[in-house]
């Protein structure tokens, strides 16, 4: 069976949480394994993704190592991939220190 690019694109595009795209086409670094691994969205991360796609503004009260920065970068990447040519995405990376913002930009690349 041949890979159907159009069908895959539609699946990715129609999922506004971008979970399908993130889990099927992105990877993340695993400190435990020491290399890139497929991106698996955890339940709390999925709740965050639903919140940012359903609301204009989302505030996350979270603990360290919750993966919110990483899943936010993955979502922003997906938004850029599926942006319309005549309505490109604008992404602002803010941190309390310059290196925090730079780390987020690195995750996007």
Z-matrix of the N, CA and C atoms (Angstrom, degrees):
N
C 1 1.451
C 2 1.525 1 109.31
N 3 1.290 2 117.43 1 128.09
C 4 1.469 3 122.93 2 -177.22
C 5 1.526 4 110.65 3 -79.12
N 6 1.307 5 114.82 4 149.43
C 7 1.463 6 121.74 5 177.43
C 8 1.526 7 108.75 6 -70.96
N 9 1.309 8 117.27 7 128.17
C 10 1.452 9 122.12 8 -177.89
C 11 1.536 10 109.16 9 -101.50
N 12 1.338 11 116.90 10 98.73
C 13 1.457 12 121.86 11 -176.75
C 14 1.528 13 112.28 12 -60.73
N 15 1.317 14 116.08 13 -41.76
C 16 1.468 15 119.72 14 -178.22
C 17 1.525 16 110.97 15 -63.34
N 18 1.322 17 116.48 16 -44.59
C 19 1.460 18 121.27 17 178.91
C 20 1.540 19 110.96 18 -61.57
N 21 1.331 20 116.72 19 -43.99
C 22 1.463 21 120.95 20 178.97
C 23 1.526 22 110.92 21 -63.89
N 24 1.321 23 116.98 22 -42.96
C 25 1.457 24 121.14 23 179.11
C 26 1.522 25 110.23 24 -59.47
N 27 1.314 26 116.70 25 -44.58
C 28 1.470 27 121.20 26 -179.55
C 29 1.526 28 110.58 27 -62.94
N 30 1.332 29 117.51 28 -42.95
C 31 1.469 30 121.05 29 177.38
C 32 1.526 31 110.70 30 -58.38
N 33 1.319 32 115.64 31 -47.41
C 34 1.472 33 120.81 32 -179.18
C 35 1.521 34 111.42 33 -65.47
N 36 1.316 35 116.28 34 -44.70
C 37 1.459 36 121.54 35 -176.03
C 38 1.531 37 111.90 36 -67.51
N 39 1.314 38 117.19 37 -41.18
C 40 1.465 39 120.98 38 -176.35
C 41 1.521 40 113.79 39 -72.62
N 42 1.315 41 117.57 40 -22.64
C 43 1.471 42 120.81 41 177.89
C 44 1.525 43 108.08 42 -83.55
N 45 1.321 44 116.70 43 96.89
C 46 1.471 45 120.73 44 -175.09
C 47 1.523 46 112.87 45 -69.21
N 48 1.335 47 118.78 46 -18.59
C 49 1.470 48 119.94 47 174.89
C 50 1.526 49 110.08 48 -74.93
N 51 1.330 50 116.19 49 -17.27
C 52 1.471 51 124.57 50 -178.81
C 53 1.528 52 113.29 51 67.80
N 54 1.335 53 117.44 52 11.31
C 55 1.470 54 120.69 53 179.76
C 56 1.527 55 111.49 54 -58.96
N 57 1.331 56 117.09 55 -43.99
C 58 1.466 57 119.95 56 -178.57
C 59 1.527 58 110.68 57 -59.46
N 60 1.323 59 116.68 58 -48.08
C 61 1.462 60 120.85 59 179.88
C 62 1.532 61 110.71 60 -61.98
N 63 1.327 62 116.31 61 -46.59
C 64 1.467 63 121.09 62 -178.04
C 65 1.524 64 110.55 63 -59.14
N 66 1.324 65 117.03 64 -47.20
C 67 1.467 66 120.04 65 -175.82
C 68 1.527 67 113.59 66 -74.85
N 69 1.321 68 117.59 67 -25.73
C 70 1.466 69 119.79 68 -177.30
C 71 1.526 70 114.51 69 -97.86
N 72 1.334 71 117.06 70 -20.95
C 73 1.469 72 118.29 71 -172.95
C 74 1.525 73 115.26 72 -128.72
N 75 1.321 74 118.73 73 -4.10
C 76 1.461 75 120.43 74 179.15
C 77 1.520 76 110.23 75 -117.72
N 78 1.309 77 114.60 76 158.66
C 79 1.462 78 120.40 77 175.33
C 80 1.518 79 108.40 78 -130.85
N 81 1.313 80 115.59 79 167.22
C 82 1.459 81 120.96 80 178.40
C 83 1.525 82 108.42 81 -140.37
N 84 1.308 83 115.99 82 159.90
C 85 1.466 84 120.52 83 -179.69
C 86 1.517 85 109.50 84 -84.06
N 87 1.321 86 116.96 85 129.72
C 88 1.461 87 122.56 86 175.95
C 89 1.526 88 108.44 87 -101.98
N 90 1.324 89 116.35 88 115.83
C 91 1.460 90 120.24 89 177.90
C 92 1.532 91 109.94 90 -66.28
N 93 1.332 92 117.34 91 -32.81
C 94 1.468 93 121.04 92 179.01
C 95 1.523 94 111.89 93 -64.74
N 96 1.350 95 115.33 94 -40.60
C 97 1.461 96 119.61 95 -177.12
C 98 1.525 97 112.88 96 -94.39
N 99 1.335 98 117.12 97 -17.55
C 100 1.459 99 120.94 98 177.20
C 101 1.511 100 114.69 99 77.73
N 102 1.334 101 118.35 100 17.74
C 103 1.466 102 121.37 101 179.19
C 104 1.530 103 110.02 102 -157.98
N 105 1.336 104 115.09 103 175.39
C 106 1.457 105 121.57 104 178.50
C 107 1.527 106 109.86 105 -68.18
N 108 1.332 107 115.38 106 139.95
C 109 1.468 108 121.58 107 177.68
C 110 1.527 109 107.80 108 -133.72
N 111 1.330 110 117.75 109 158.85
C 112 1.468 111 119.04 110 175.27
C 113 1.525 112 110.03 111 -57.36
N 114 1.311 113 116.87 112 143.25
C 115 1.460 114 122.33 113 -178.42
C 116 1.526 115 108.68 114 -78.06
N 117 1.317 116 116.87 115 118.85
C 118 1.464 117 122.42 116 176.56
C 119 1.521 118 106.68 117 -111.76
N 120 1.328 119 116.31 118 118.04
C 121 1.464 120 121.17 119 179.49
C 122 1.523 121 108.54 120 -80.54
N 123 1.329 122 116.02 121 123.17
C 124 1.457 123 121.43 122 178.84
C 125 1.533 124 109.98 123 -82.91
N 126 1.338 125 118.31 124 160.29
C 127 1.469 126 120.72 125 -176.00
C 128 1.534 127 114.71 126 -52.22
N 129 1.329 128 118.66 127 -44.53
C 130 1.470 129 119.74 128 179.67
C 131 1.526 130 111.57 129 -67.09
N 132 1.312 131 116.57 130 -35.18
C 133 1.462 132 119.71 131 176.49
C 134 1.530 133 109.94 132 -65.70
N 135 1.329 134 116.66 133 -38.55
C 136 1.459 135 120.13 134 178.72
C 137 1.529 136 110.64 135 -65.21
N 138 1.325 137 117.29 136 -39.92
C 139 1.466 138 120.37 137 176.39
C 140 1.526 139 110.09 138 -60.47
N 141 1.319 140 116.94 139 -39.45
C 142 1.465 141 121.46 140 177.32
C 143 1.533 142 110.26 141 -64.51
N 144 1.332 143 117.13 142 -44.70
C 145 1.469 144 120.98 143 178.46
C 146 1.529 145 111.09 144 -59.68
N 147 1.338 146 116.43 145 -42.78
C 148 1.468 147 119.59 146 177.83
C 149 1.520 148 110.36 147 -62.21
N 150 1.313 149 116.54 148 -40.78
C 151 1.465 150 120.45 149 -179.18
C 152 1.524 151 111.63 150 -63.84
N 153 1.340 152 117.64 151 -44.43
C 154 1.463 153 117.94 152 -177.59
C 155 1.520 154 112.71 153 -73.30
N 156 1.325 155 117.72 154 -21.32
C 157 1.469 156 117.64 155 177.00
C 158 1.525 157 111.65 156 -87.84
N 159 1.315 158 118.54 157 -21.69
C 160 1.465 159 121.99 158 -179.10
C 161 1.528 160 113.34 159 -93.95
N 162 1.327 161 116.95 160 -17.31
C 163 1.468 162 120.85 161 -174.70
C 164 1.520 163 111.16 162 -126.48
N 165 1.322 164 115.83 163 148.29
C 166 1.466 165 120.20 164 176.97
C 167 1.520 166 111.48 165 -69.81
N 168 1.323 167 117.01 166 -31.95
C 169 1.461 168 122.06 167 -178.81
C 170 1.522 169 109.31 168 -132.83
N 171 1.311 170 116.03 169 137.34
C 172 1.464 171 121.29 170 177.95
C 173 1.516 172 108.87 171 -135.55
N 174 1.322 173 115.43 172 132.95
C 175 1.459 174 121.41 173 174.11
C 176 1.520 175 106.64 174 -115.33
N 177 1.318 176 116.03 175 128.86
C 178 1.463 177 120.44 176 179.98
C 179 1.525 178 109.67 177 -109.03
N 180 1.310 179 116.01 178 119.44
C 181 1.460 180 121.40 179 171.60
C 182 1.520 181 104.16 180 -97.00
N 183 1.319 182 115.98 181 112.82
C 184 1.456 183 119.42 182 -169.83
C 185 1.516 184 111.21 183 -142.83
N 186 1.301 185 114.73 184 164.99
C 187 1.460 186 120.82 185 173.89
C 188 1.523 187 109.09 186 -94.49
N 189 1.315 188 116.13 187 166.76
C 190 1.463 189 120.00 188 176.91
C 191 1.529 190 109.26 189 -64.32
N 192 1.303 191 115.14 190 152.71
C 193 1.463 192 122.52 191 177.34
C 194 1.531 193 113.07 192 64.57
N 195 1.339 194 117.39 193 27.26
C 196 1.471 195 120.94 194 178.20
C 197 1.525 196 111.21 195 -83.40
N 198 1.332 197 117.18 196 -12.15
C 199 1.453 198 120.64 197 179.19
C 200 1.523 199 113.75 198 81.72
N 201 1.314 200 117.30 199 13.07
C 202 1.463 201 120.78 200 -177.98
C 203 1.532 202 110.52 201 -70.63
N 204 1.315 203 118.11 202 -40.28
C 205 1.462 204 120.58 203 178.13
C 206 1.529 205 110.15 204 -62.83
N 207 1.313 206 116.51 205 -44.06
C 208 1.460 207 120.99 206 -178.96
C 209 1.523 208 111.45 207 -65.56
N 210 1.330 209 117.47 208 -45.03
C 211 1.464 210 119.24 209 -179.45
C 212 1.532 211 110.21 210 -71.13
N 213 1.334 212 117.66 211 -29.47
C 214 1.473 213 120.51 212 175.45
C 215 1.523 214 110.26 213 -65.37
N 216 1.323 215 116.17 214 -42.43
C 217 1.467 216 120.65 215 177.79
C 218 1.529 217 110.50 216 -64.24
N 219 1.325 218 116.56 217 -39.67
C 220 1.470 219 120.16 218 178.23
C 221 1.526 220 110.41 219 -64.69
N 222 1.336 221 116.85 220 -42.61
C 223 1.469 222 120.81 221 178.96
C 224 1.527 223 110.51 222 -63.69
N 225 1.346 224 116.57 223 -43.66
C 226 1.469 225 120.49 224 179.31
C 227 1.526 226 110.62 225 -62.24
N 228 1.326 227 116.93 226 -39.76
C 229 1.462 228 121.16 227 176.85
C 230 1.533 229 110.09 228 -60.03
N 231 1.328 230 115.99 229 -46.48
C 232 1.468 231 120.23 230 179.60
C 233 1.524 232 111.00 231 -63.17
N 234 1.317 233 117.35 232 -39.55
C 235 1.463 234 120.73 233 178.68
C 236 1.527 235 110.39 234 -61.15
N 237 1.318 236 116.83 235 -39.79
C 238 1.472 237 120.55 236 178.22
C 239 1.526 238 110.87 237 -66.69
N 240 1.320 239 116.32 238 -41.27
C 241 1.466 240 120.39 239 -179.71
C 242 1.529 241 110.92 240 -61.78
N 243 1.326 242 117.05 241 -39.77
C 244 1.462 243 120.48 242 -174.84
C 245 1.527 244 113.82 243 -101.00
N 246 1.327 245 116.91 244 12.31
C 247 1.471 246 120.31 245 177.32
C 248 1.519 247 109.82 246 -66.87
N 249 1.308 248 115.00 247 146.46
C 250 1.467 249 119.66 248 177.16
C 251 1.516 250 109.13 249 -76.91
N 252 1.292 251 115.98 250 145.45
C 253 1.460 252 122.29 251 -177.90
C 254 1.533 253 111.38 252 -56.18
N 255 1.325 254 116.52 253 -38.56
C 256 1.470 255 120.55 254 -178.47
C 257 1.531 256 113.02 255 -90.11
N 258 1.347 257 117.51 256 0.45
C 259 1.462 258 121.70 257 178.04
C 260 1.531 259 109.42 258 -143.28
N 261 1.338 260 116.62 259 68.94
C 262 1.471 261 119.08 260 -177.32
C 263 1.525 262 111.77 261 -66.44
N 264 1.305 263 115.44 262 156.79
C 265 1.463 264 121.42 263 178.21
C 266 1.528 265 110.04 264 -79.38
N 267 1.306 266 116.17 265 145.50
C 268 1.456 267 122.62 266 171.41
C 269 1.516 268 106.35 267 -117.13
N 270 1.315 269 116.63 268 125.16
C 271 1.460 270 120.67 269 -177.52
C 272 1.525 271 108.73 270 -121.30
N 273 1.320 272 115.83 271 125.73
C 274 1.454 273 122.89 272 179.86
C 275 1.519 274 108.18 273 -107.84
N 276 1.312 275 117.26 274 122.99
C 277 1.464 276 122.14 275 178.94
C 278 1.518 277 108.64 276 -105.20
N 279 1.309 278 116.09 277 115.06
C 280 1.464 279 121.64 278 -177.02
C 281 1.521 280 109.11 279 -119.14
N 282 1.307 281 116.33 280 138.13
C 283 1.454 282 121.28 281 174.62
C 284 1.512 283 109.15 282 -143.21
N 285 1.329 284 115.53 283 163.41
C 286 1.461 285 117.93 284 178.51
C 287 1.532 286 111.72 285 -74.70
N 288 1.318 287 116.26 286 -10.57
C 289 1.468 288 122.59 287 174.10
C 290 1.524 289 107.40 288 -140.54
N 291 1.318 290 116.43 289 153.38
C 292 1.456 291 121.68 290 -178.60
C 293 1.519 292 111.82 291 -56.80
N 294 1.336 293 117.55 292 -42.35
C 295 1.467 294 119.45 293 -176.52
C 296 1.531 295 112.52 294 -65.76
N 297 1.317 296 117.68 295 -26.67
C 298 1.468 297 120.72 296 176.37
C 299 1.527 298 109.63 297 -66.14
N 300 1.325 299 116.96 298 -45.69
C 301 1.467 300 121.30 299 177.67
C 302 1.522 301 110.60 300 -63.84
N 303 1.321 302 116.88 301 -40.79
C 304 1.465 303 120.87 302 179.32
C 305 1.525 304 111.36 303 -63.52
N 306 1.341 305 116.95 304 -37.63
C 307 1.472 306 120.28 305 177.80
C 308 1.520 307 110.89 306 -63.06
N 309 1.333 308 116.48 307 -39.50
C 310 1.467 309 119.26 308 178.43
C 311 1.526 310 110.37 309 -65.39
N 312 1.318 311 117.05 310 -41.13
C 313 1.472 312 120.16 311 177.54
C 314 1.526 313 111.27 312 -61.72
N 315 1.320 314 117.05 313 -37.56
C 316 1.464 315 120.67 314 177.82
C 317 1.527 316 110.98 315 -63.70
N 318 1.347 317 116.78 316 -37.68
C 319 1.452 318 120.21 317 178.59
C 320 1.531 319 111.55 318 -65.06
N 321 1.324 320 115.83 319 -30.13
C 322 1.465 321 120.32 320 -179.88
C 323 1.521 322 112.41 321 -72.85
N 324 1.314 323 117.68 322 -20.92
C 325 1.464 324 119.35 323 -176.97
C 326 1.510 325 113.12 324 -94.25
